[in-house]
Every structure is written in C-alpha cells, then in structure tokens.
Amino acid sequence: MKEDYREKIGKLIAELRANHGLTQADLAEKLGTSQSAINRIEKGGQNISLETIARISDALDTEILSVNDENKLNIRVHGGRKLHGEIEVKTSKNAAVALLCASLLNKGKTTLRRVARIEEVNRILEVLNSIGVKTHWLNERNDLEIIPPKKLDLDNMDVKAAKRTRSIIMLLGPLLHQYREFKIPFAGGCNLGQRTVEPHMVGLREFGMTVEAAPGTDYYQIKSRPKKPTKNIILTERGDTTTENILMAAALNDGETVIRNASPNYMVQDICFYLQQLGVEIDGVGTTTLRVKGLSKINRNIEYYVGEDPIEAMSFIAAGIITDSEITVRRAPIEFLELELAILGEMGLEYNLSDEYPSRNGKTRLVDVTLKKSKLQASATKLHAMPFPGVNIDNLPFLGLLATVAEGRTLIHDWTYENRAIYFTELSKLNANIELVDPHRVYISGPTHWRPADVVAPPALRPSVVVLLAMLAAPGTSILRDVYNINRGYEDFYKRLNSLGAKIETWREI
C-alpha cells in the first residue's frame, strides 16, 4: 500500500460511519474507546492494526479490508453524483473474441484494429499463444497482429485460460478442416445455467465433426472427418456463437453452404465482413439466411477494423438515465440499439440522435446519442429479449435496471437463461423493489430511493454491471466485490465512468 494508506482507510471509515448515521462518539462507544481516538483514525493520524480494522468492520457491519489469497479486485462507488460530458463507445467484446478464433482460418497475417483490451480477449490470447500463435499489440490504439504457425500445438493448450471463457467453443469451426482429432476443455465464462454444445453440433455434424465428453474428464473429445454438407443447415437455435462456428466451418468448405435460422446479430456480421475480406463469398449478411462460398485454403495478409459495441453503448446510456444525467454517447451502432431506444422512448425517455456516419470498417452505422433529463413510466407491456432484431439478450438487464426508476410496475421476462433473472434480486440490497416470480420473471416497481450497500458481484457480466450502475445512483459509498466479470467485457470501465463525473475507486484484497 502507499504511504497515505492511513488517510485512505480513515476517510473510508468516516464515510461508512456517516452512512450508518453514527457520530464519532457512537462508534467509539461500540468499540469501547474514546471519541478522540476515532477522530485520529479518521484523519489518518494513528496507526491502525488489522485487528482494529476488523473490530470497526464488525461495528459498521461492512468489511473494510480483507486478507485474501486470491487478491480479488473490488471497487468502491461514491454514488449520488450527476454525470456530464461525452463518452466514446469502444469496439465489441463479442466480435473481438470471435475474430480471434476466426483468425485461425487464415494462414497469413491478420491485423485487427482497435481491439478491446479486456479480460475475455486476454484469455483467448493466452490460449492462442499457448498453441503456437504469435500475437503482438502494435500501439496504444490497441491494434493487434496475429501470425499463426504452420501447425498448431493443440496438446499444449493453456487449460486454465480456456476454462475461464465460453469463447473457447468457437475453436471448433476453425479447426474442423485442419485437424482430425483434438480436445478442448469445457467452456467457462458467465454462470448462467446449463449451455451445451448441441446447438453447435446441429451444423458441425454436417461437416463431419463429432464431439463427445471424454469420460471422467472435463474435456470435449473432437473427431473430424471433413465432408461437404449435402443439405441446407437448419440451426435449431438462433445463437450467435452457434452461427459464428458454422460460418467458420463453411469458410474452409470449397463449395456452397446454406445456413438457415442464422443469427444476424452484430458480432455475426463482424465475422461475415472479416471472412469476406479473406475472400469468402457470403450473401445475406444481416438476415437469417446465409449463403457461403468457401475456399479450400486461405492465406492472406489483411487488416480489419472491429465494429463498435452496442452493449457497451447501452451500458453508458443506462448510466446516464439511472443517474438522471445529460450525457452524449458517441459512436453508438444504431442498428443494434433502435428497438431499445424506441422502448425507452415509449417509457418517456427524451434524447437526440445525430446524423448517421460509418464505422471505421465501412459497414456499421453509427450515431451519437444525447440524453435529456426525463421522467420514466413503467412499460405498458412486459420487457423480454428476442434474437436480433428483437431486444438484445445482453441489453435486457439494462432495461430491467431502468425499470427501477420508472413510475409503476414493470414485468421483465428473461427467458433465455435459467438463472439470470434471479440476479435482479441483488438490486434489492440497494433498496430496489424486486418481486421474483420464478427463475425467469421479475416484477420491478419504481421509482427507487437508492441506498448504498456492500455486494459481491454476481457471477455473470451484465448483472454485475447492472449492480454497479445502480450504485452510481445510490447516495453514499457502496462496495462491489470481485469484479473480474466486469473486466471480462469492458475496457477501463471505471476510469471512463469517472471521466463523466462518477467517483469509483479500485482496491484489492490483501
């Protein structure tokens, strides 16, 4: 810790004491000490032992400092502050990890421009590096160079990194035509209930791939006997990663592959644009039917600009609304936000959109969204996600958050995942009125009179961000513990919120 640790701890104790409505004398009485001793501690004028910190933690019912072998990252949020200014949306996390996997299709050099430097990307890079891929960050703009080896060393895969990301499943499509047998660890990532590889196999089996869970292990055993599909591939689930996997398998099939019920979502479109630059012909981008004319071999040196992230854009939009602030969110991919903004408009949100302009990849349509102060009313109909062009699955949690500040009662139906609706109940710790109907449905009543809280981040990305944004609205000091999941999907999120006027501090358990 730095030399001023006593002042920092003292200031935190003072804030927590005030949040609990206690005077220095009240706290001194609880600890069996003098008011003057508490005064010295809060001003940083007295050495303080771990034992004393533990006693103060008990008195304030808040863990001030933890001793922990895992060195988890936590954040302290000083809420109740208005945001102001403008923020620029970074590129897509979901597109980046898919593009990293897709780079294995190319024997030449791939340069991805403006890649989000987030933990999910780091985990995939660790996996790629471990199997022989050379990667190099080129500059401060986060341009990334990827050079594959002549032959991948799949037996040397970094298992620990692979198990911490669901994106590992997207190695199946790129490797299908290149290796006859290999194994990958079970996918990790967000804890959102059971998600299997079966939707992927509906398409991959048509190319000659079989996947089995190796008995007594936590690996998938893969066998591939490449063949050309003899019929259209009908996906039984319109999943994003499923569609991407089938697209990548089709890219190295030197014939035509027709994929129906494909996802037209933003990260799928990024994969399509990248494959087109590699020479793969794809018709139907942005629709549910894709016609792919693949190549027997791909060896090109190319550059590709990753598209902007609509979920990050929605996160900042939600941050502005939840704090009743006027901010501008720049470079928002409007095609993937139109419905969410229309719903919020029906709920009373006032905002302005700039004229459209192209993304750096020349494909994605961008706008600047300027929020105005608004009074929200509960949605007249239930809010639920659907495959694109419906409400994005990852944006639904933010609509649920905004229902907490709307007048009235809103039904949120998060049907996609078994567990995620349950995470809305975490908002009740900050005084939100949440009624859990079942694992998929909650009623949210507003407006909420927020209060600070000490919360362990949910084991999933978007629910964790929702709790953080609620803390921005809660006057006083809140603590969100173990924020790894947020760092999986956002680059410099706390610093960027601070640039808008938030006050968020990071600290590690020691």
N, C-alpha and C positions, 0 to 999 in steps of 0.2 A: 504494500500500500504506500501511497505518497506520504510526505511528511505532515500534510494537513489532515490526516485521517481523523484526528480527534475532533476537528471542527466539523467535518462532514458527518461524523456519527452524532455529534452534539446537535447539529441542525436537524438531522433526521428525527432524533428523539423529541426535540421541541415540536416539530410538525406533527408527529404521531400523537404526542400528548395533547396538543391543541385539538386535533381531530376527534379525540375521545372526550373532549370537554373538561379536561383536568387542568388545574393550576399546578405550578411547581410544588406548592405546599401539599396538594393532593397526592402527587406522585411520590414525594418524599415520605409521606405517611405510609403509603403502600409498601415502600422499601425499607422503612424503619431508619431513615436517615434525615438529614436536615435540608431545608429549602435552599440554603446557600450551597450545599454540595450539588444539588440538582442544577442550580444556576451555573456553577463552574463547569459541570459536564456539558451542558447545552451550549456554552460559549467556547468549548474546546480547551478549557484551561486546566483540565485534570486528566491524568492518565486513567484509562478505563480498562478493566480486565474483562476477559471473555465471560467470567462468572457474573460480573456486574451487568454486562450486556444481556446475558441470559435472564437475570432477575428482572431487568427492565422490560424485556420481551414478554415475560410472563405477566407483568403488571399491566402492560398495554395490549395484551392478547395479540401481539404481532411479532413475528420472528424478524429481528433487526439484522442479524448477521448469522450465517450458518457456517459450520465447519463440515466440509463435504469432500469426499474423494473424487467425485465426478466433476467438480469445477463447473457447475452449470451456470449459464448466463441468465441473469434476471434483469428486469427493468423496473424503474421507479417512475411513476407518471404523476406529475403535478397537474391535476385536472382543473377544469373550470375556466380555461383560458380561450379567448377567441383566436381563430386563425385568420391569416390575411396573406395577400400576395398571390403568387402563381407557382405552380409546380409542373414539371415536365415528366410525362409518362415514359418509363423505360421499356425496353423490349421484353418480349414474352418469355416467362419461365417455361411454360409448357412447350412452346415452339423450340426453345433452345435445347432442351434435353432430347427432344425428338430429332432435331437436326444433328446433334452429336452422334446419335445412334445411326442416323441415315448416312453420315459421312463414311461409315464402314463399307458402303456400297461402292465408293469411289476409290480407285487405286491411285488417283492423282491427289494433289494438294487442295484441300478445302480451306478457305479463309472465311470465317463467319464474322461479320461486322456488328459491333455493339452488342455483344453477348452479355446478358445479366450475370454478374459475379455473385452468385448465390450458392447456398449450401447444396442444393439439389444438383446444380451444374458441377460443383466441386466433386460430389460423389461419383457422377458419371465420368468425369475426367480421371479420377483415381482408378476407376475400373478400366478405362481405355488405356491409360498409361501402364497399368499392370499387365495388359495383354500385348504390349509392344507398340501401341500407337504413340507417336511423338506429338505433343501439344505444346504450344507456346503462346503466351499472352504478348501481343506485339506493342501495345501502347496503353495510355491512360483512357482511351476511348473504349477499351475492352474488346478490341479486335483479337480474334483467336485463330491461330494457324493449326491445322490438323494434317498430319502426314502419316498414313498407315504403313505398316511394314509389309514385306512381301507375303509373310504368313503370320497370322495372329497366334500368340501363345496362350490359348484358352485355358490350359491347365494351371496357369499362374495367376488367374483372375483374383483380384482383391475381394475376397468374400465378405469381409466386414463392411466395406463401402457398398457393395452390391446389395446387401441385405437392408441397407438404410434408405433405399429408394425403390419406388414402384417402376421407375423408368427402365429398370434392367430388363423387363419383359419385352421391351422394344428391340432387343438384340436378336430376337427370333427371326424376324423378317429379313434383315440384312445378312444374317449368317446362313440362311436356309440353302442358298445355292452354292455356298463356298465350303461347307464342312459337312461331312456325312454323319458324324457323331460328336456331341459335346454336351456339357451340362452347365446350368446356371442356377444360382441359389434362388430360393423362394423370394418373391418380391416383398419389399417392406413399404416404407412411406407412411401415409396417414393411417391411423387406426379407425377405420370406418366400416367395420364389419367384413364379412366374407366376400372377397372378389377373386374369381378363379380365372384360369387361362382358357376355359372352354369357349367363350365368345371368340377369342383369337383363333382357336383351332378350327372353328367352322370354316374359316377361309384358308388357313395354312395347310390343312389336310389336303386341300385341292392341289397344292403344290408338292405334295409328297412328304410332309413333315408329320411326325408323331411325337407326342410329349407324354411322359409318364413321371409320376412322382416316385423317385427311387426309394424302395423300401428301407425304413429305418434311418433315412437321411432327411435333410432339409434342402434337397436339390431336385430340380427337374432334369430328367434324362431325355435328351433330344436325339432322334434319329431322322435323317433326311435322305430321301431318295427322289431328287428333283424330277418333276414332270410338269407338263403343260396342263392347265385346267381344261377340262372338256366341256364345261358349262359355266354359265354365269355364277358368280359367287354372291349368294344372298346372305348378308350378315343378319343374324338373329337378334343382335343387339347393336344399336347405332352408337357405338362407343368411339371416342376419339382415338385412344391408343390402339384399339382394335383396327380401325380404319387405317391408321398410320402403318401398323405392322403389315397389313395386307398390301398396301401401296408399296412398301419397301420390298416385299416379296415379288410383287408384279414388276418392279423396276428392272430386275435381272431375269425376267422371263421374256425371251425374244419372240414374243407373239403378242396377241391382244388378250387382255384380261378385262372383264366387265365386272365391276363391283356395284351391287345394288344395296340400298338402305345404308349407304355410306354416310358418315358424319361430314357435314360441310363446315364444321367449326373452324375457328381462326387458326389453331395450330395445325390442323389438317391442310388448310390452304397454304400455310408456310411450307410444309413438306412438298406439296404439289409444285409450288413455284421453284423450290430448290431442285427437285427432280427434273423439271422442265429445263432448267439451266444446264443440267447434266446431259441433256439430250433425250430424255424420256418424253414421249408424247402423251399428254393427258388432256382429255376432253371432259367437260362437265365440272370444272373446278367451281366450288360453291354450291353444288347441287348434291342430291343423294344418289346419283348415278355417275360413276367414273369409268371412263374407257381409257385403259392404259396400254400403250405400245412400248414394251420394254426393250432392253438391249442385252446381248449376251455378255458384254463386258463394258465397264465404264472406267475410263481413265482420262480425267480432265482436271486441269488446274482452274478452279473457279473461285469467285467471291460472291457472297450472298449476305444481304442485309436482313437481319431478323426483324419481323414485324412487331409493332407496339402491343403492349399487354392490356387487353380490355378489363381484366380482373383488377390489375393494379389501378387502372383509371377509376374503376368503380370504388375501390378502396379509398382513394382520395376524395371522390365525390361524397362518399358516406362520411368521411372525416369532417368535411365542411358542413354537411347537413346536421350531423349529430351535435356539433358544437355551435350551431346557429351562426355560421360564419359565411362571409362572402369571399370566395377564393376562385381562381381560374385554374382549371386542369387542362394543360396543353398537350397536344399530340394524342388525343383520345381516339381510338379506332371506332368510329361512329357506327359502322355496320354491325358491330357486336355489342352495342350499347343502346341502340334506338328503342328497343322494347322496354328495357329497364327504365330509361328516361321517360318514356311515354306513361308507364305505370306510375312513376313518381309525380309526373305532371298531373295525372288524374287525382293523386293524393294531395295536390296543392303546391308542389314544388315549382318555384319560378326560377328560370335560368335562361341564358342566352347561348346560342351556338354561333361560332364563326363560320365563314365560308369554308367549304371543304378544300383540302390540299393533300397531295400524295405523300405517302411514306417514302423513306429512302429506297425501299425495294421497288418503288414504282407501281405497286399493286394495292396496298392497303389505303383506304380513305380515312383521313384524319380531320378532326375539328378541335377547336378549343372550347371548353365548356366553362361558362362563368355562372357561378351560383349566386342567387339573391336570397336575402332573408325571407323565409316562408313559414307559414303555419300549415302543418300536415294534418290531414284527416285519415283515419283508418281506411284501408282499401275496402271497397264495396264487395269485392269478390276475394276468394282465397288466393294466396300467392303460392305458386308452385313452379318448379323448373320443368323444362322440356328440352329435348335435343334442339340445337340451333336450327331454325331461327327463333325458338322459344327462349324464355328467360334462361340465361346460362346457369348451369348447376352450381358453379362456383360463385355466382353473384347472388343467389337466393339468400345465403346467410346475411348479406348486407341489407337486403330488403327487410329481413326479419329484424335486424338491428334498428333500422329506421322506423319500423312499426312501433318501437318503444317510445318514440317522441311524437307519434301521431295521436290525435284525439280519437278515442274509440278503441274498438276491439278488432284485431286482425287475426285471421287463421293462416298459418304457414304450414304447408304440406311438403315436407322434404322426403319424397317417396324413394329417392334414388339409393340412399344408403341406410343401412339398418340403424345406425347409431347417431347420425349427425344431429337430428332434431333435438335429441336429449341434451346436446351441448348448449342449447339456448337457455337451459335452466341455470347455467353459470352466471347469466346476467342478473338473476335474482339476488346474487350476492352483492350486486351494486344497486339493489332496490328496484329492479325492473319487475313488473307484474307478469309472470310467465306461468301459464297453465299447461302442463304436459298432458296431452290426451292419450297418446300412445307413442311408440318409438319413432313415428314418422310425422306426428302432427302436434303443433302447439298453438294455443291462443296467446296473443300478446296484447296487453292493454296499456294505453298511454293517455296522456304524456307521463313520462317517468321523472321523478325527483331523485336524481342520482346521488349516491353517497359513495365514498371511497371504500376499497376493500383490498384484501390480500388474497390473491387467487393463483393457483397453479394452472398454467396454460393447458388447455385441452390437448389431447394427443393428435391433433389434426390442424392443418394450416389455417383454413378460413375461419373456423370457430375461434382459434387463438387470436386472430386479427380483430374479430368482432369484439372480443372482450377488451382488447387494447383500446379500440376506438371508443367504447363505452367509458373507459377510464379517462379518456380525454375530456369527456363531458362532465365527469363527477368532480365537484369542487373538493379540494383536499389532495392528499397523497395516497395513491394506490400502488400496489406492488403486483407485478405479473412475473411468476417464477417459471424458469426453464423454457425459454422462448426459442429453442432450436427450431421448432416447426415454422415459426415466422421467418427465420433466416433461411429456411429452405426455399422460400418463394419470393422474398423481397430483398432488394439490394439497398443497403443504407437506409432502411425504412425509418428508423428513429431519427437520424440526422435530418432526413428530408422533411419529416413532420415538424421537427424543431425549426427548420428554415421557414416554416409557415407560422411560427409563433407558439408551437407546443413546447413543453418542457419535459423531456424524457431523459432519464439517466440510466446507463447500463452499469451493472456491477455483477461480479462473480462470487459465488460461494467459495470460501476458502477453508 
